[in-house]
Amino acid sequence: MREVPPSTIAVSYDGTSYGDGNIFPIVAGSNRQFTCTTPGVKPAASFTWTLPTSITTDQPLGSQTDTPNSGDSRLTDSTNTITVDIAGTPATAQLTCGATNRQDGLTDTEIDLTVTLQVRVPPSVVKLSDSDGEKTQGATVTVDQGSSHTFSCLVQGTRPAATIQWLVDDVMQSNGVGIPTSTETNQLFDTTGTWTFTPSRANHKQEVKCAANTAESQPPYSNVAITLDINGPPDTPVISGIASMTENVPATLTCTADMGYPNDWTLVWSNGGSPGPTTSSSASGDRYSFTGTLDYTPMRQDNGNIITCVAQRDSGMRSSEGRLPIDVQFCAGAVSVSCPSSTASGSIVQLSCNSGSSNPATSLVWSKNDVVQSNPSQPVFTDGDYGGRETTLRLTTGALTKADNGAVYQCCLIKTSLCNMDKCDSCSLNVEYRPEFSLPTIMPTGPIVKGGSIVLSCSAEANPQPPDFITWEKVGSPDSLTSVYSDGTSTLTLSSINRDDAGPYRCRGNNGVPPVVFSGSVDVIVHYEVSILNKVDTSVGAKDGYDATLVCEGKGNPLPRMTWLRPDGVELTNETEPGRIFQYDTIPEGDDVFGFTIRSTLHINRVTGTGDYGSYTCNSGNGIGMVDTLTIVLNDKVTPLPPENVSIDQGTVTATSVTITWRPGIDVGEPQWFYVNIREVDTTTGFDPSTRVRISDGVVMHVIDGLSPYTKYEIEVYAENANSVSQNVRRTVTTLPDTPEKLDISVTTNQETGIISVDGIPQDGDTSSCLRLDARLTNQDDWFDYGECLESNTDLALREARSRYCYGDLCSQATTALTVAGQSSNAGLIAGIAILAIILLLSVALNAVVIMYAKRRGLKPETKKRISIPKFKPEHKGGVTNEAVEYQDLDVPLQILAVGGSPNPAASTYASISETLAEFSREKLTIVRELGQGAFGKVLLGNANGIVQQGTVTQVAVKTLRDDADITERGDLLRELDFMKKLPSHSNVVKLLGFCIDRDPIYIIMEYMSKGQLKELLTSSRGKGKLQVYSNLHGRSKSLTSKDLIKFATDVADGMAFLASHQCIHRDLAARNVLVGENMICKVSDFGLARDVTNMRVYQRKSEARLPVRWMALESVVDDVYTTESDLWSYGILLWEIVTLGARPYPTMSFKTMISKLQEGYRMPRPEHCQDELYQMMLACWEEEPTARPSFTEIGQKLEKLLEGGHDYITLSDYQEFDYEVTIPDSPDEKV
C-alpha cells in the first residue's frame, strides 16, 4: 500500500477555516468546537492538540482521528474535532493542532499549525441605580413630574468595553459606549453610563431599561428594567359656577382638577389673595381627580377680583391656577345733580346728573316739575369705584324764560330688579331775567301847559329786584331823573314844567341782568308860547326892480300861526297883490310833542323903492301866552351871496402852491369882490385878517404860493360889497411832499448796465414814507408806478425812470426822467432786477424821512403820519354787493306832516346816539379788507379785540359810509345805528356788537355772517340749463334741498316777527338784505330804511330817497305808506325769490308797468316747481287790503309745519332758470 503523508493542515471554527499563524476573535465560554483537517493522506492521519491553560477540554489531546482509513487506494481527508471551554482571561490564547500518518510508530507530528485566539467577553452583569441606590430588576421607582432625574448603569467584566442603551417602553432614548475602566489583572472592562431626563405625566407607569452589548452580543441583551411612578399635579383646575353675582347674595363655586398623582393633592381656594376651604379626591384610572366647593357671599369690593383654585402638596408642588373673574353687580349709592346757582333769562343751560358707581351702569331720567323730559343727549359713562361705572346724564334746557324761575328739575335712578329703591336728587332754577315793563302811565293825560305838573309811573317784573332798579330818564339824555321807587314801581313827578321838559320819557331797568332795558316811552307834551327864532334878521336888501324875500321863523306848541303886516300896518295875504306878493308857511321840523318850527316866507316880486321899502312886521302866536313879533326893514342895502362851487383841483397842488376856484353868487345889482385867506391847520386856530387877499369881481381863480411842503392848510373864500360880507366857504388841502432832490435823495442810472442806484434815503424807523419809482417801458409812452407790487424778477426793458417822495398815498411831483440804457432783453432783465432790489431797500430804509422832515419844519412828527389804505377790488362775499340797480327814485311829492320824527339828518350830531351799548375803541379794531359796497355804504371785514370776550379777537363786519357819501347819507347811517341799538338780541336778526362814532369814519360793528347774502347763495346755486345747487359754495359741499329753502324762509319769518313785536318796520326786506351764517342760519340785516313806529302805526317818508320798488307793497308805492303789513308784502316777494333761487321779481316788466299791472290786480304766477301750499302764502302776503295779510308769526308756524312733514314743496329738479331771466331792461326814465 502506497503511503501519502499530510502536506497541508487547517483549523476551522464556526464554519471558517484558518491557517497557521492566523488570528481571530472568539467569545469566551463553554463548548467551543475546533476542527483540524489535513486533506489527501493515506492512511488516515492522527492529530495532536496543544492547549494553553485558559482553554480546557474533557477530550484527549493526542493521536486522535475522526476519519477512518479506506480499504482501497483512495486518499483520505482526515479531521479531528475538539470541544473546549475558553476562559475570559487572558485576552489571547494559542491553540496548536499537529497531524501525522506515520506507520513507523513514531508520534511526532509531520505537520502542525498554531492559531491565536482573541478572547471576547460579552456583558453578563448589568446594574441600574439612581441617587437612592441600586435598583432590582422589575422594581418601581417614583420620581417627581418636571424635576430632572438621573439613572446610572454599570456593566462589569467585558471585553471590549460594552455599549449601553437606555430604553423607555423599548423605545431607544440613548445609545453609546459608557465610561470604560479596565481591571488590574485580567484586562476586562467595567463600563458606566448615565441618563438624565425630566419626567412628564406621559412617563407614568412606563418601563425604563438599561441594556448592554458588545459586537459579539446576541439579543436579548443583558439589561435591568424598572417601572416609573410619576408624582405630578392634576390638570389646571376648572372652576364652575356663575361668574356674574349680586352683591350680598350667597353663591357656591365648584373646583375640579383631574389626572393628579398621588392622591394626596389638596385644592386651595383664594379670593383676591385670601385663602379658602380645601377639598377631597377620587381615583381616575391610574391617576386621581380632585373636587372642592366654595360657599361665597360677594361684596362690591370684590367686583373685578379673580377667584383662584390651585392644587398643592405638602412638598410644595403646585398646579396651575384655575381662575374665575367675577362680576359683582351692585347699585349706585346715590344720585347727585349739578345746577347753576343762577342763570339769565334767554340763556340755555346744561344741567348735569351723576350717579354713584354701579354695575351695570345706572340709567337716569330727568323731570321738570314732575314731567319727564325727553333728552336728546346720550348718557356719558366713566370708570367708577370697585370696577363699576358712573353715569352722567345732561339735560340741555331750551331758552329759559321767567316762567322757568323756580322750576324744579329732578334726576332719578330708573328702577330695575337689581336696584329697586328710590334714589333721586333735584335742584330749583333761579332764572334771572331783566325787567319786563308794563306800559308807562301819565297823569293827567294830554298836553300840559307850561308851568303845570305831571306824574309819570311805570312798573316792571324782574329777578332779582335790587333797590331802585327802575329809574326814569328823558330819552336822549344820559342823566337819570329823581323818582320814587316802591315794590317794582317807579314814580316821576315833573313840576313847573317848561318847554325843555317836553319829549319822550321812559324807565330804565337795570337789575344786573344784561342788557339794560327800557320801557316803552311816554310823551310829555308841553304847550308853550311862540318865540321867533331869527330876530337878528332885521333887514333885507333888494334893488329897485329885483325880488325880495323876507323870512320869519317861529317855534311854539301848538303850531303857531304866522301873519305879516305892511309898513302901513295892513295885513298881507296872497290876495293882497296876487302874482306879485305871496306868503307861504313850511314846517321844516317839529311835532306835537316838542313843538313846531314854522318858517313863514313873504316874497315880493319886482320891488319898487317908493311902494315897498319900509318896515314889515311878522306876528306869531298859538293861543298860549303873548304874540311874538319880528320887524324887518326892506331897503336897497343888498348883502352879497356866498361864492358857489368852491373847489381845489388836486392836479394843481404842488409842494409850495395850490389853486382855488369858485363861481360868484348872484350880485343882485350890487358890485362885489372876493377875499381869499389861508392858514396852517396844525399851527393856527383862526384866520389872520392881515393875510387875506382881495380878488376883483369877475376873477374866479387864485393861486396861493410860498407854502410849505406836506402841510395841511385851510382856505376860505367870501364875497363883499359896499353893504356887507357874505358867509365864507372853506376848503382844506395838504400840499405835496418835497421832491427827492430837495430831500438830498439821488437816483442815478448806469447807461451801460441799466442799473438804477438810489442814495440818501433817511433811516430812522418811520414806515409811512417811501420812494416810488415811475417807469416807462421801451416803445411805450405811459408812465406806471413801479412800486411794491413787484414780487419776482421780470424781463423788462425800461425806457425811462423817475422818482417821487411819498407819505402814504400823497406823493411829491416826479423828478426829471432818467434814460435807462439797454434795448436788449438782457438790459431789461438787469433793470428789472435792479428795481426789485431798490424796492426791497426802500421798504426797509425809508423810515426816518417823515420825522426828519417834520423836525426841519418845527412840527410834531405824528401830525405828518398818514395811513395808507391798500387798493383792491371788492370781493362779493360775507357782506353786500352793489345793489343800486334794485333801487329807484319815486316821483312822490314830499308831505309836511305834523307827526313825530327825527330832526333833519343834516343837522344831526353824534349826541343823538344813546349810550345803551358801549362805544368800542378804534384802537382795538383792525380793518382786514372790503367785503362789498351797497347802494348807500360799504361793508368791511375786521378783527375786534375784546368786543365779545376780553382777550379774544372776533371777526366782525363793519358798516361805514362810502367815500362819496353826503351829509344826508351820514345822517341815515347814524339813524340806522340808533335803530339797531334799540333792538334786543334775536337768533334771526343780525346782532349789533359795537360802534365807533367819536370821529370819522363812522363804524357800525356787527356780527360777521360768513356765508354772505342769501341772494348770492341762491343765485350761485344754479347753473345754465342745469341746476347746480352749490356743489362747493362758501367752502361747503352739500346740495340745496327743498327743506333748506323752507328753513331759510322760516328763519326770516321768525326774525321779522321779532321786529314786528318791537314795533319796527324794515321797509327793505329782500334776499339781498338777509345774511347767512354758520350752519346756514339766516338773519335779517340792513336797517338803513327801517323805522321805529312805537308811537304811530303808520310811517310816511319825509325825504326823497331811492327805494326798492319791486319789493314794496302797493300802498307803499302809490300812497307812500309803510306798516308791518307792507313788510309782509315784501316778505311774499322774498319767499318768491327763495323759491326761484334769487330771480329778479317781475323779470319781464319795467317798474312802471309793474305798478300799473299791480293796480289792475296782477300778481306774479306760481313757479312750476313750487307747490300750491307755498304759493298760497305768497298770495296771502300780496293781498291788496293790508289787514287781510297774515302775521309773520302765522307764516312762521305754517312753515314749521311744512318742515315737519316729509313732503318736498319745492321740486328743484323741475326748476327752469331761463323762465326767470330778465329780458326787458328798466326803462330810461328809471333812476337806478
Secondary structure as GFF3:
##gff-version 3
##sequence-region A 1 1232
A	DSSP	beta_strand	10	13	.	.	.	ID=ss1
A	DSSP	beta_strand	16	18	.	.	.	ID=ss2
A	DSSP	beta_strand	23	27	.	.	.	ID=ss3
A	DSSP	beta_strand	29	41	.	.	.	ID=ss4
A	DSSP	beta_strand	46	50	.	.	.	ID=ss5
A	DSSP	beta_strand	55	57	.	.	.	ID=ss6
A	DSSP	beta_strand	76	86	.	.	.	ID=ss7
A	DSSP	beta_strand	92	100	.	.	.	ID=ss8
A	DSSP	beta_strand	111	120	.	.	.	ID=ss9
A	DSSP	beta_strand	125	130	.	.	.	ID=ss10
A	DSSP	beta_strand	133	135	.	.	.	ID=ss11
A	DSSP	beta_strand	140	144	.	.	.	ID=ss12
A	DSSP	beta_strand	149	158	.	.	.	ID=ss13
A	DSSP	beta_strand	163	168	.	.	.	ID=ss14
A	DSSP	beta_strand	171	177	.	.	.	ID=ss15
A	DSSP	beta_strand	179	182	.	.	.	ID=ss16
A	DSSP	beta_strand	189	197	.	.	.	ID=ss17
A	DSSP	three_ten_helix	201	203	.	.	.	ID=ss18
A	DSSP	beta_strand	207	213	.	.	.	ID=ss19
A	DSSP	beta_strand	222	231	.	.	.	ID=ss20
A	DSSP	beta_strand	238	240	.	.	.	ID=ss21
A	DSSP	beta_strand	244	246	.	.	.	ID=ss22
A	DSSP	beta_strand	251	260	.	.	.	ID=ss23
A	DSSP	beta_strand	266	271	.	.	.	ID=ss24
A	DSSP	beta_strand	274	275	.	.	.	ID=ss25
A	DSSP	beta_strand	280	284	.	.	.	ID=ss26
A	DSSP	beta_strand	287	296	.	.	.	ID=ss27
A	DSSP	three_ten_helix	300	302	.	.	.	ID=ss28
A	DSSP	beta_strand	306	312	.	.	.	ID=ss29
A	DSSP	beta_strand	322	325	.	.	.	ID=ss30
A	DSSP	beta_strand	327	329	.	.	.	ID=ss31
A	DSSP	beta_strand	335	338	.	.	.	ID=ss32
A	DSSP	beta_strand	343	344	.	.	.	ID=ss33
A	DSSP	beta_strand	350	355	.	.	.	ID=ss34
A	DSSP	beta_strand	364	368	.	.	.	ID=ss35
A	DSSP	beta_strand	371	372	.	.	.	ID=ss36
A	DSSP	beta_strand	380	383	.	.	.	ID=ss37
A	DSSP	three_ten_helix	385	387	.	.	.	ID=ss38
A	DSSP	beta_strand	389	396	.	.	.	ID=ss39
A	DSSP	three_ten_helix	402	404	.	.	.	ID=ss40
A	DSSP	beta_strand	408	413	.	.	.	ID=ss41
A	DSSP	beta_strand	424	428	.	.	.	ID=ss42
A	DSSP	beta_strand	431	437	.	.	.	ID=ss43
A	DSSP	beta_strand	441	443	.	.	.	ID=ss44
A	DSSP	beta_strand	448	449	.	.	.	ID=ss45
A	DSSP	beta_strand	454	463	.	.	.	ID=ss46
A	DSSP	beta_strand	470	474	.	.	.	ID=ss47
A	DSSP	beta_strand	480	481	.	.	.	ID=ss48
A	DSSP	beta_strand	484	486	.	.	.	ID=ss49
A	DSSP	beta_strand	489	494	.	.	.	ID=ss50
A	DSSP	three_ten_helix	499	501	.	.	.	ID=ss51
A	DSSP	beta_strand	503	509	.	.	.	ID=ss52
A	DSSP	beta_strand	517	518	.	.	.	ID=ss53
A	DSSP	beta_strand	522	524	.	.	.	ID=ss54
A	DSSP	beta_strand	526	532	.	.	.	ID=ss55
A	DSSP	beta_strand	539	541	.	.	.	ID=ss56
A	DSSP	beta_strand	548	557	.	.	.	ID=ss57
A	DSSP	beta_strand	561	565	.	.	.	ID=ss58
A	DSSP	beta_strand	571	572	.	.	.	ID=ss59
A	DSSP	beta_strand	581	591	.	.	.	ID=ss60
A	DSSP	beta_strand	595	604	.	.	.	ID=ss61
A	DSSP	alpha_helix	609	612	.	.	.	ID=ss62
A	DSSP	beta_strand	614	621	.	.	.	ID=ss63
A	DSSP	beta_strand	628	635	.	.	.	ID=ss64
A	DSSP	beta_strand	644	648	.	.	.	ID=ss65
A	DSSP	three_ten_helix	650	652	.	.	.	ID=ss66
A	DSSP	beta_strand	658	663	.	.	.	ID=ss67
A	DSSP	beta_strand	672	680	.	.	.	ID=ss68
A	DSSP	three_ten_helix	689	691	.	.	.	ID=ss69
A	DSSP	beta_strand	693	695	.	.	.	ID=ss70
A	DSSP	beta_strand	701	704	.	.	.	ID=ss71
A	DSSP	beta_strand	712	721	.	.	.	ID=ss72
A	DSSP	beta_strand	729	734	.	.	.	ID=ss73
A	DSSP	beta_strand	746	749	.	.	.	ID=ss74
A	DSSP	beta_strand	756	759	.	.	.	ID=ss75
A	DSSP	beta_strand	769	777	.	.	.	ID=ss76
A	DSSP	beta_strand	784	786	.	.	.	ID=ss77
A	DSSP	beta_strand	798	807	.	.	.	ID=ss78
A	DSSP	beta_strand	810	811	.	.	.	ID=ss79
A	DSSP	beta_strand	818	819	.	.	.	ID=ss80
A	DSSP	alpha_helix	825	845	.	.	.	ID=ss81
A	DSSP	alpha_helix	849	856	.	.	.	ID=ss82
A	DSSP	three_ten_helix	861	864	.	.	.	ID=ss83
A	DSSP	three_ten_helix	884	886	.	.	.	ID=ss84
A	DSSP	beta_strand	888	889	.	.	.	ID=ss85
A	DSSP	three_ten_helix	905	907	.	.	.	ID=ss86
A	DSSP	three_ten_helix	910	912	.	.	.	ID=ss87
A	DSSP	three_ten_helix	922	924	.	.	.	ID=ss88
A	DSSP	beta_strand	925	933	.	.	.	ID=ss89
A	DSSP	beta_strand	937	945	.	.	.	ID=ss90
A	DSSP	beta_strand	953	961	.	.	.	ID=ss91
A	DSSP	alpha_helix	967	982	.	.	.	ID=ss92
A	DSSP	beta_strand	992	996	.	.	.	ID=ss93
A	DSSP	beta_strand	1003	1007	.	.	.	ID=ss94
A	DSSP	beta_strand	1012	1013	.	.	.	ID=ss95
A	DSSP	alpha_helix	1014	1020	.	.	.	ID=ss96
A	DSSP	alpha_helix	1042	1061	.	.	.	ID=ss97
A	DSSP	beta_strand	1064	1065	.	.	.	ID=ss98
A	DSSP	three_ten_helix	1071	1073	.	.	.	ID=ss99
A	DSSP	beta_strand	1074	1076	.	.	.	ID=ss100
A	DSSP	three_ten_helix	1078	1080	.	.	.	ID=ss101
A	DSSP	beta_strand	1082	1084	.	.	.	ID=ss102
A	DSSP	beta_strand	1091	1092	.	.	.	ID=ss103
A	DSSP	beta_strand	1099	1100	.	.	.	ID=ss104
A	DSSP	beta_strand	1106	1107	.	.	.	ID=ss105
A	DSSP	three_ten_helix	1109	1111	.	.	.	ID=ss106
A	DSSP	alpha_helix	1114	1119	.	.	.	ID=ss107
A	DSSP	beta_strand	1121	1122	.	.	.	ID=ss108
A	DSSP	alpha_helix	1124	1139	.	.	.	ID=ss109
A	DSSP	alpha_helix	1151	1159	.	.	.	ID=ss110
A	DSSP	alpha_helix	1172	1181	.	.	.	ID=ss111
A	DSSP	three_ten_helix	1186	1188	.	.	.	ID=ss112
A	DSSP	alpha_helix	1192	1204	.	.	.	ID=ss113
A	DSSP	three_ten_helix	1212	1214	.	.	.	ID=ss114
A	DSSP	three_ten_helix	1217	1220	.	.	.	ID=ss115
###
